[in-house]
């Protein structure tokens, strides 16, 4: 009887343990393809929080946002980083998260290959408004505004830069007739089509910080057109219905902390929102824009119409 009683107690004890919820230690962060977090930072996060970080990359910012919207009832991750202010209204309207915290910003503007222009004795442009001119025929590439946040930022820039839709259409047509190439993503435009990486286009839609990456022994390989840029802010948040909301909050808090903020300039060529010192190169060659426009436009209200108009111009 004593053995039976002990066995019964053991079974009850084991079954009681089995019925307790098992706390997960893995936290999944959904982000875009340009996200960079060093092994040292990952280790710092994991050691300081006890969570194991899994990074889930989901294409460009538009693709990331759309994927999270489609899977919001069974999210592919616990937290998200990289939804920017051109796609944030989509994320908030579909209630992907209770709140989003700003993590960094970058200024979307055109870059040009300074060495190419010097070698080919072509006068460099001074503004994005010049790019429909004959001297820049077949020289410019941008990323598709349908899924690319820099592309959408460019549409906002043009609408902010002209007073009427007729002027916007006229400018877009001048780009079309001047041989503008539309790449699938920023990655394709910059690392495949830009002449700095073996492509055919010496003018590319990118960021004010990008020329810092093209410095060689202190010589500027590319330069940015820093007037009338679009300030793009990227956000992070805990996804609703996350399997590990505590872990999600931990990674969002880590992204806001000084260790990660200090890594942003050289790892992702964006500027931190925290009060951390920028590397010297990001105060000179890769400095923020001198002026920005378009951020105050209601992008969500105009998105479908802008894209429809853009397609009408470039598909005809």
N, C-alpha and C positions, 0 to 999 in steps of 0.2 A: 504493500500500500504506500509505504514511504517513497519507493522508487516511482510509483505512478503519480503521486502528488508532485514530486520534483519535476517529472517530465511534463506534467500539465502546466506547472509554473513556467518552465522554460519555453513551452510553446506559446503561452500567453505573452511572455516577454518579447519573444521574437516577432510575433504577429503584431504586437503593439508598436515595435520599432518600424516594421515594414509599412504600417499605416501612416506614419508621420511623413509629411511632405519632404522631398529631397531638395535641398537648396542648390540651385545651379550656380556654377562659378564661371560659366562662359557668358560673355556679353558680345553681341554682334553689332558692328557699326557699318551701316550702309553709306556709301560715298561714291564720288565720281572717280573716273580713271586717273585724274591728275593728283589725287590725294597722296601725300607722302608723310609717313611717320617712321622715323628711324627705329632700328632694333633697340637702341639704347632707350628711347622714349617709351617704346612698348614695354620693355622690361621694367622701367621705372613705374609705369602705370600698374602693371601686374603685381609687382612687389609691394607697392604702396596700398593697393586696394584689395588684393587677394583674388581679383577676377582675371580670367583668361580672355584676352581680346582676339576676336576674329573680325577681320576687315573684309567686307563684301563690296567689291567694286562693280558698279552698274552703269558703265558707259558715261556719256556726257551728262550735264546737269539736267537737261530736259528728259533724257531717258531715265535718269535716276528718279526724278519727280514722278513721271508717269508710271514707272514700275511700282513705286510705293503707293500711289493712288489705287492701282489695280489690285494690290495685295493688302490693302489697309485692314481688312478683317482678319487676315492671317499674315502679319507682316514678316518680311524676309529678314528683318533685323530688329534690334531693340532700340537703337538710336540712329540718327541720321546726321551727317555733316555734309555741307556743300550745296544745299538749296540756296539760291541767291535771290536778290530782290526782284529779278525778272520773273522768277517762278514761285516766289513765296506766296503770292495771293492764291495760287492753285493749291498749295499745301495747306493754307489756313482755311480756305473755303471747304476743302474736303476733310478738314479736322484730322490731319495726319498726326498732330501733336498738340498738347495743351498750350505750349509756348515754344518760341524759338529764340535762341540767344545769338547775338552777333559774335562771330569769331574773328573775322578778318575782312579786309576790303582790298580791291584792286581797281585800277582805272583802265577801262577798255578804250583803246585807241589804236591807230595805225602805227606800225613800225616799218622802217625801210632799211634795206641793206646798204649802209653807207659806202662800203667798199665797191659794191656793184655799180652804184651811181657814179662814183669817182672814176672807176675803170671804163665805164661806157660814156663818160662825159655827158650825162643827162642831169639837168637841173633838178634838185630834190624838191618834192612837194612841200608846201608850208602848212597845208590844212587838208582835212578829208574832203573839203569842198572842191579841191583841185583834181580829184581822181577821175573825173569824167572828161578831162581835157585830153586832147589828141596826143600830147607828149608822154602820157602815161598809158597809152593803149596796150592792152595785154600784159600789164605789169602787176595787177592787184588780185589778191585772193582773200576771201572772207569765209567764215564758217556759216553753215546753213542756219537761218534764224528759227526754223521749225523746231529743232531739237537742241540747238547750241545757244547757251546764254550769252556769249559774246555777240553772236549774230542777232539775237533779239535786242541786246543793248544797242547795237548799231541802228536798228530800226527806230528805237526810241530817240537816239541821237539825231537822226535825220528829221523826225517829226518835231523835235524841240528846236532844231536849227532853222526851220523854215516856218513862215507864217501860215501858209495855205497847203492843202493837200495837193493842189496842182503843182506847186513848186517841188514838193517831195517826189511826186511821180516823175516830173521832168528830170530831177537829179537821178533817180533810180534808172530811168531810161538811158541817161547819159553813161552810167556805169555799165549797163547791159551792152550798149552799142560800142563801148570802149573795151570790151573783152573781159569783163569781170568774171573771175572763176569763183564758183560756190562749192566749197569743200564740205564733206559730210560733218566734220567736227573741227574744233580748234586744233586738236592734235594733228589731224591730217593737213590742215592748212599750214601750220607752223613747221612741223617736222618732215613733211613730205613735199609740199609745194613751195615753201619759202626758199629762196636761193641760198640762204645761209646753210641749208641742209641738202643742197643738191637739186632743189626744185627750179622752176622756171619763173617764179614770181618774186620780184624784189620788194614788193609792198604787201604786208600781211596785216590783217586785223588781229591784234593781240592785246598786250597790256603795257602800261607805262614802265613797269618794272622789268619787262623782258630784256631790254638792252643790257642789263647787268649780267645776264647770262652769256652775252656775246663779247664781253671784254676779253681781250687777249693781250697780256703784258701791258695792261693799262690803256690799250688802244680800243676805241669804240668800233665794234664791227657793225652795229646797227643803232639806230636812233628812233625815238618815238615822237610823234606829233602830239604834243601835250596840251594843246588848247582844245576846248570843247570835247572833252572825253566824257564817258559815262562811268560814274562811280558804282561799282558792283560790290555789294556786301554779301558775304556768305554766312549762313546760319547753321546752328546745330540744335537738335531737340530730342526729347524722349518720345518715341513713337507710341501712340495709343495702342493698347492691346499688346504691348511688348511682353515677352515671356520673362524678361529680367529687367523690370523697371529700375530697381536699385542700381544694378550694374550700368544701365543706360545713363542714369543720372551721374554716376561716377565718371564715365568717360566724357560726358559733356562738360562736367566741372574741370576735368583734366585739360580739355581743349582750351578752356578759358584761362588756365593757370600759366604762370610766367615761363615754365620750362618749355611747354609746347609753343607758346606765343613767340618766344625768342627764336624758335627754329623756323618760323614761317617764311622769312625773307629768302633764305638760301634754299630751302627745301621745296617751296611751292611758289616762290616769287610773288608773294602777296604781302600786304602790310598788316601788322597785328593791330587789334583794337585795344590791347592792354598797353600800359605805359612802360614799354620796354624799349631799349635803345636799338635803333636800326643800324645795320652795318653801313659803313661809309659809302659803299657803292650804291646803296638804296637811298642815299641822301643826295647823290649827284647823278650818275649815269642812269640809274633806275629809280629816280625820284618820282613821287606822285605827280599827277596832272596839275598844271597851273590853273585850269578852269574845267568845270564839269557841267553838263547839261543833261536833261532828260529824266533824272531820277524821280522828279516830282510828278511825272505823267502817270495816269492810271493805266498801267500796262495791261492789267487783267481785263479791264473793260474794253480795251482796244486791240488785244492780242489777235483775236480771230479776224477782225477786219484788216489789220495790218498784214497779216499773213496771206489773206485772200488777195489783197491788193498787190503784195509782193509777187505772189504766184502769177497774177494776171500780167504783170510786167515781164517777168522772166520766163514764163512759159509760152509767151507769144512773140 
